[in-house]
């Protein structure tokens, strides 16, 4: 059955803005994005919202619903009571462009800073061989749809704008971990993760894993193992002695 839902939506641009109250029809089985589209169609034709697939696979419709980073297209209206006010705001960590649309270019800058896959030079394409367990381990990280909700909720940059230059965020630290764990990647990415991408800033609160719509265990399966590898490389006394003996001082 349909009912009149109460919504509070952030309206504004990079200069200023405020929350505006609306009453919008909500039908059974709908998601928040459906209601936002109805709001556009019936009351606010100039409301800006980014979306594409409406299937939870493009990552475009990221926003914050009642203060939690979520995908608009994957948040069902049935999780709210009919008399509840649903507040929809843009992702707080990134600069507002207009209304619910934010400038997420920070993430693409960080993506370009990560060196690409480095296979053994003696192997030609088509000669790569991997065990199935290695394929499965990195396949979890490949599920990422780059919605940037993990980046948005990470308090290292959410609460500290000054950290953005030195911190890649959980999405791209996960990418580094994926390459470091890849059995055919010959680059040693441990020192780079710590010194250039800010792995040490992460204090493994698991907030990134909590908001991931693909249920990727970012903290447990990527960040913590990467931290362990960095510790082994930089602080294990036997590794330290080996570095000295064989003059491997790049760490």
SENU-351528 format. One record per residue: residue in one letter; x, y, z of N, C-alpha, C in turn. Coordinates in steps of 0.001 Angstrom, whole numbers. Each point is the difference from the previous one (the first is absolute). Layout:
! SENU-351528
   residu       n.u       n.v       n.w      ca.u      ca.v      ca.w       c.u       c.v       c.w
        A         X         Y         Z         X         Y         Z         X         Y         Z
...
This chain:
! SENU-351528
   residu       n.u       n.v       n.w      ca.u      ca.v      ca.w       c.u       c.v       c.w
        X       833     -1205         0      -833      1205         0       864      1250         0
        X      -505      1012      -660       727      1266       -61      -246       819      1259
        X       973       824       340      -163       937      1105       803      1249      -302
        X      -249      1046       747       715      1251      -173      1226         7       920
        X      1172      -144      -603      1229       -37       781       580      1386       215
        X       631       172      1130       618      1283       321      1506       -82      -254
        X       477       905      -832      1413        15      -383       623      1350       330
        X      1253       -56       357       787      1211       203      1241      -141      -883
        X       102       825     -1026      1040      -134     -1019       883      1248        -9
        X      1304      -225       -93       931      1137       -26       -27       648     -1374
        X      -224      1320       -17       -14       776     -1241      1037      1111       100
        X       803       145     -1017       989      1063       -19      1139      -319      -928
        X      1073       779       113      1177      -211      -833      1250       178       845
        X      1138       198      -657      1263       118       722        32      1220       914
        X      -798       987      -304        -2      1216       798      -816       -88      1267
        X     -1204      -521      -111      -882       -89      1162     -1140      -957      -304
        X      -733      -362      1045     -1133      -888      -182      -702      -265      1314
        X     -1117      -730       -73      -749      -322      1204      -909     -1181      -272
        X      -519      -590      1070      -937     -1098      -120     -1401       550      -278
        X      -671      -614      -969     -1362       407      -348      -952     -1164       251
        X     -1160       286       528      -980     -1024       335      -990      -210     -1144
        X      -305     -1296      -273      -941      -346     -1058      -882     -1155       459
        X     -1190       -40      -544      -883     -1152       168      -183      -631     -1370
        X       366     -1278      -106        22      -680     -1293      -707     -1347       121
        X      -702      -374     -1034      -676     -1304       -12      1031     -1128       -28
        X      -236     -1017       816       854     -1190        46      -873     -1210      -254
        X       433      -855      -923      -759     -1212      -332       721     -1247       485
        X      -746     -1039       146       564     -1258       487      1110      -494      -929
        X      1111      -456       590      1097      -570      -770      1003       999      -534
        X      -192      1272       286       892      1009      -560      1274       168       841
        X       998       585      -667      1253       363       672        68      1521        71
        X       980       503       731       102      1444       197       162       725     -1333
        X       732      -593      -934       206       653     -1295     -1325       183      -747
        X      -920      -950       143     -1322       151      -621      -694      1262       510
        X        87       216      1297      -674      1143       597       689      1308      -405
        X      1323       -25       -83       727      1190      -447      -385       347     -1435
        X      -157     -1025      -851      -431       240     -1377     -1424       573       -36
        X      -866      -500       878     -1374       536        43        13      1447       486
        X       898       296       936       138      1370       478       442       916     -1138
        X       926      -483      -829       425       767     -1176     -1175       226      -961
        X      -772     -1043      -219     -1066        53      -999     -1181       864       430
        X      -239        92      1301     -1216       657       464       216      1341       693
        X      1203       192       612       183      1217       783      1294       752      -285
        X      1069      -719      -264      1318       648      -115       713      -451     -1273
        X      -382       506     -1143       647      -429     -1251      1478       353       -87
        X       462       921       850      1410       385       -25       831      -730      1044
        X      -581      -989       690       750      -754      1008      1083      -841      -678
        X      1241       178       416      1129      -726      -608       299     -1269       792
        X        28     -1118      -694       366     -1281       601       697      -828     -1065
        X      1064      -665       388       759      -818      -953      -468     -1453       103
        X      -306      -616     -1144      -384     -1411       -11       188      -541     -1418
        X       -43     -1307      -127       160      -585     -1326      -778     -1310      -117
        X       473     -1068       670      -555     -1325      -267     -1231      -340       825
        X      -131       590      1165     -1078      -313       943       -37     -1485       341
        X      1174      -635        12        78     -1429       312      1132      -304       975
        X       564      1044       604      1061      -213       980      1313      -453      -596
        X       232       321     -1274      1224      -465      -651       859      1121      -576
        X      -536      1206      -128       805      1079      -585       635       891      1073
        X      -561        -5      1198       560       798      1086      -254      1487       -99
        X      -887       416      -912      -183      1429      -252      -833       720      1057
        X      -997      -675       560      -985       690       833       372        19      1483
        X      1275        67       294       447        54      1392      -444      1302       658
        X      -485      -113      1211      -408      1163       784       -22      -429      1466
        X      -562       830       848      -148      -368      1401     -1477        60       365
        X      -494     -1089       569     -1402      -106       375       -80      -126      1512
        X      -627       966       616       -34        82      1464      1407       -93       596
        X       940       630      -690      1364        98       494       911     -1152      -347
        X      -515     -1044      -641       838     -1153      -341       261       -46     -1496
        X      1260      -160      -419       313      -124     -1434      -657     -1244      -595
        X      -830       211     -1044      -721     -1111      -607      -249       308     -1479
        X      -353     -1043      -757      -452       178     -1371     -1498       286        26
        X      -418      1044      -710     -1420       339       -36      -818     -1128      -619
        X       576      -689      -992      -750     -1025      -713       -69     -1326       741
        X       774      -151      1065        11     -1262       743      -564       155      1409
        X      -553      1160       295      -587       239      1314     -1512       -18      -137
        X      -614     -1061       461     -1442      -167      -146      -754       884       988
        X     -1099       547      -447      -827       830       859      -622      -821      1127
        X       -54     -1302      -160      -600      -851      1026       821       -44      1287
        X      1257       470       -43       802         2      1227      -354      1193       891
        X      -813       906      -519      -437      1148       787     -1482      -143       336
        X      -396       561      1127     -1421        18       344      -695      1107      -795
        X     -1307      -112      -138      -734       957      -819        14      1407       579
        X       157       127      1314        18      1328       610      1417       538       226
        X      1002      -741      -498      1401       403       185       410      1028     -1055
        X       753      1005       430       555       970      -944      1303      -569      -557
        X        69      -121     -1313      1194      -538      -655       840      1174      -502
        X      1193       122       544       891      1102      -362      1027      -477     -1015
        X        72       675     -1138       937      -367     -1069       950      1171      -235
        X      1289      -262       165      1019      1035      -147      1141      -516      -879
        X       803       887      -570      1139      -443      -816      1091      -606       869
        X       914      -751      -612      1131      -567       740       816      1132       626
        X       230      -110      1292       592      1109       740      1484       190      -270
        X       679     -1067      -390      1449        63      -141       457       745     -1247
        X      -899       138      -986       389       600     -1275      -726      1326      -239
        X       622       906      -747      -612      1316      -239     -1334      -115      -739
        X      -966       799       391     -1304         5      -652        86       732     -1331
        X      -586      -583     -1026      -173       674     -1286     -1355       700        24
        X     -1047      -793       175     -1345       558       184      -918     -1074       562
        X      -787       362       972      -980      -892       626       674     -1294       476
        X      -367     -1144      -584       529     -1283       456      1241      -454      -774
        X       473       835      -903      1160      -355      -834      1274       579       597
        X      1011      -848       161      1285       437       545      1121      -206     -1008
        X      1088       705       211      1189      -106      -846       900     -1089       580
        X        42     -1161      -646       772     -1128       506      1337      -163      -725
        X       482      1066      -622      1234       -86      -788      1210      -375       853
        X       -55       263      1298      1074      -424       914       330     -1477      -206
        X     -1025      -805      -176       190     -1439      -129       737      -369     -1287
        X      -274       722     -1064       670      -298     -1273      1463       454        33
        X       265      1051       746      1389       427       189       774     -1105       717
        X      -592      -553      1054       663     -1064       755       162     -1257      -842
        X      -981      -290      -852        96     -1187      -857      1194        91      -940
        X       249      1200      -526      1105       172      -948      1360       -88       688
        X        47       158      1306      1270       -42       726       484     -1424       264
        X      -843      -985      -226       358     -1387       303       572      -677     -1244
        X      1241      -462        51       590      -690     -1156      -831     -1215      -390
        X      -105      -244     -1283      -840     -1082      -494       639     -1365       225
        X      -735     -1026      -344       441     -1389       109      1345      -188      -689
        X       939      -659       696      1357      -197      -530       309     -1493       -81
        X      -311      -642     -1129       247     -1440      -128      1476      -298      -226
        X       417     -1241       184      1397      -367      -263       376       300     -1445
        X      1106       667      -237       360       388     -1374       258     -1178      -916
        X       337     -1154       574       308     -1151      -850     -1252      -713      -502
        X     -1178       359       527     -1243      -637      -424      -722       879     -1018
        X      -455      -620     -1060      -779       713     -1013     -1482      -126       333
        X      -821       932      -480     -1443      -149       200      -474     -1357      -489
        X      -819      -670       792      -448     -1349      -325       787     -1064       722
        X      1120       397       620       823      -964       729      -194       108      1513
        X      -862       899       419      -223       168      1439      -754     -1212       549
        X       444      -504      1144      -657     -1124       647      -171       324      1483
        X     -1198      -242       522      -290       259      1407      -807     -1149       576
        X       158      -222      1295      -840      -964       696     -1387       606       227
        X      -991      -855        45     -1364       474       168      -184       772      1309
        X       683      -404      1046      -142       695      1280       531      1431       -87
        X      1016       222      -825       515      1359      -193      -976       836      -819
        X      -652      -635      -960     -1010       694      -795     -1142       443       904
        X      -456      -878       858     -1132       287       872       330      1097      1012
        X      1236        24       468       375      1002       989       -91      1406      -568
        X       494       210     -1215       -64      1325      -587     -1361       301      -620
        X      -771     -1048      -287     -1307       205      -621      -940       773       916
        X       127      -191      1308      -836       760       935       214      1496      -182
        X      1247       429      -133       296      1419      -145      -485       544     -1339
        X       -78      -878     -1008      -452       409     -1331     -1501       274       -43
        X      -710      -361      1058     -1438       271        57      -285      1485       206
        X      1016       786       352      -182      1417       299      -656       730     -1172
        X     -1060       779       288      -694       769     -1041       393      1479        43
        X       971       327       841       492      1372       135     -1138       995       258
        X      -814      -346       971     -1030       926       471       601      1045       935
        X      1192      -296       537       752       886       892      -683       215      1347
        X      -908      -904       366      -598        91      1328      1039      -286      1079
        X       930      -921      -283      1053      -290       976       897      1220       186
        X       263       706     -1090       797      1221        86      -752      1074       795
        X     -1301        56      -233      -821      1022       656       -59      -206      1513
        X      -110     -1253       421      -182      -256      1436      1310       -56       772
        X      1126       -99      -700      1297      -103       682       312      1297       737
        X        85       -75      1326       170      1211       797      1352       670      -208
        X       972      -732      -568      1326       583      -233      -104      1211      -926
        X      -886       -87      -998      -196      1139      -900     -1352       669       203
        X      -952      -704       557     -1321       595       246       104      1142      1012
        X       814      -205      1030       133       995      1060      1281       819       -90
        X       859      -348      -957      1295       693       -90       346       236     -1476
        X      -478      1100      -517       237       348     -1400      1484        22      -337
        X       818       389       972      1434       127      -245       681     -1343      -274
        X      -662     -1107       298       604     -1317      -214      -138      -508     -1432
        X      -822       659      -797      -295      -526     -1330      1235      -111      -889
        X       912       929       137      1188       -37      -857       846     -1234       269
        X        60      -444      1258       902     -1089       380      -693     -1352       146
        X     -1321       -42      -159      -742     -1230       289      -840      -413     -1198
        X       214     -1231      -475      -713      -488     -1178     -1418      -441       324
        X      -268      -339      1254     -1332      -463       384      -143     -1500      -170
        X     -1004      -596       642      -150     -1463       -13      -173      -600     -1383
        X      -682       716      -927      -200      -591     -1309      1337      -248      -703
        X       922       939        76      1256      -134      -740      1089      -700       793
        X      -108        -8      1304       873      -877       778      -384     -1456      -263
        X     -1283      -239      -214      -452     -1341      -381       565      -392     -1361
        X        85       951      -916       572      -274     -1320      1481      -355       126
        X       715       721       850      1411      -314       224       135     -1397       596
        X      -867      -327       966        35     -1330       614      -280     -1087     -1034
        X      -961       262      -880      -319      -967     -1052      1216      -293      -865
        X       726      1037      -392      1193      -188      -832      1133      -645       787
        X       159       386      1259      1057      -572       830      -215     -1496       224
        X     -1268      -415        98      -316     -1416       222       -11      -805     -1293
        X        32       685     -1131       -69      -691     -1288      1285      -801      -217
        X       -93     -1306      -237      1209      -833      -125       858       330     -1218
        X      -563       705      -987       764       336     -1194       467      1447       -25
        X      -296       747      1061       462      1391        56      1368        34       678
        X      1003       505      -705      1366       -60       516       416      1263       756
        X      -847      1015        11       341      1237       712      -187      -186      1499
        X       901       598       775      -133         1      1456      -694      1303       386
        X     -1251      -101       387      -821      1178       240      -129       352      1483
        X       697      -706       857      -175       195      1438       509      1356       474
        X      1188       356      -400       549      1284       420      -820      1149      -580
        X      -421      -139     -1231      -788      1041      -652     -1347       188       695
        X      -607     -1096       408     -1288        89       695       119       825      1274
        X      1113      -185       689       190       697      1273       422      1454      -181
        X       961       238      -870       592      1336       -91      -706       935      -973
        X      -594      -545     -1061      -606       848     -1030     -1528        27        35
        X      -604     -1060       539     -1459       -92       -39      -642        -6      1382
        X       798       155      1047      -551       253      1325      -640     -1180       699
        X       481     -1218      -239      -578     -1167       669        16       151      1519
        X      1024       662       526       114       172      1446     -1101       847       613
        X      -685       809      -827     -1109       819       513     -1198      -867       388
        X      -144     -1139      -649     -1158      -867       230       112      -681      1358
        X     -1036       140       830        10      -684      1300     -1080     -1077        78
        X      -314      -575     -1156      -827     -1214      -164     -1274         5       850
        X      -780      1060      -103     -1276        55       707     -1100      -761      -726
        X       252      -426     -1219      -932      -785      -815     -1208       795      -484
        X        45      1323       112     -1126       798      -489      -134      -124     -1513
        X      1110      -205      -697       -55      -157     -1456      -718     -1289      -386
        X       292     -1084       713      -666     -1272      -275     -1490        76       306
        X      -358       752      1026     -1400        86       433      -907       612     -1059
        X       536       917      -823      -860       685      -976       145      -556     -1413
        X       849      -979      -213       236      -516     -1352     -1233      -732      -524
        X      -601       454     -1103     -1196      -670      -529       295     -1361      -622
        X      1272      -284      -283       384     -1297      -551       476      -966      1087
        X       -92       440      1258       392      -836      1145      1439      -495       -93
        X       872       861      -510      1423      -318       -28       565       215      1399
        X       755      -957       483       612       113      1326      1314       777      -144
        X      -136      1295      -207      1148       849      -312      1032       -39      1107
        X      -444       153      1229       938        56      1129       654     -1345       247
        X      -814     -1044       149       531     -1308       381       841      -652     -1089
        X      -422       149     -1255       654      -741     -1081      1012       803      -803
        X        -1      1331       163       934       825      -772       885       857       901
        X      -596       825       852       784       971       765       831      -648      1101
        X      -588      -894       767       765      -655      1062      1119      -866      -577
        X      -268      -859     -1026      1112      -758      -592      1095       907      -571
        X      -393      1142      -565      1001       910      -542       842       607      1115
        X      -637       339      1099       746       521      1150       974     -1052       526
        X      -414     -1250        31       881     -1070       466      1209      -152      -918
        X      -222       119     -1286      1119       -97      -948       967      1164       161
        X      -543      1181       247       859      1173       201       832      -167      1263
        X      -618      -478      1064       722      -218      1255      1124     -1013      -202
        X      -302     -1107      -697      1032     -1002      -271      1158       597      -786
        X      -328       839      -980      1029       574      -879       857      1027       703
        X      -634       813       846       697      1146       564       559      -241      1400
        X      -627      -894       760       360       -73      1415       445     -1376       496
        X      -201     -1049      -802       468     -1315       428      1530         4        59
        X       592      -358      1147      1467        91       127       749      -875      -989
        X      -535     -1172      -338       679      -868      -950       -36       586     -1408
        X     -1152       577      -349       -92       654     -1305       925      1206       -37
        X        40       754      1099       894      1163        72      1448      -427      -213
        X       412     -1109       649      1373      -480      -145       269      -438     -1438
        X     -1002      -668      -606       162      -429     -1386       153      1182      -936
        X      -761      1063       266       115      1207      -831      1388       596        90
        X       551         5      1218      1340       544       183      1050      -856      -699
        X      -132     -1312       141       991      -897      -579       -21        37     -1525
        X     -1201       107      -564      -123       -41     -1457      -246      1387      -589
        X       166      1040       874       -75      1398      -436     -1337       328      -648
        X     -1080      -582       524     -1328       351      -508      -565      1094       905
        X       400      1188      -256      -353      1124       864     -1115       855      -539
        X      -811      -560      -917     -1087       787      -564     -1150       173       971
        X         5      -695      1141     -1073       135       969       414       878      1149
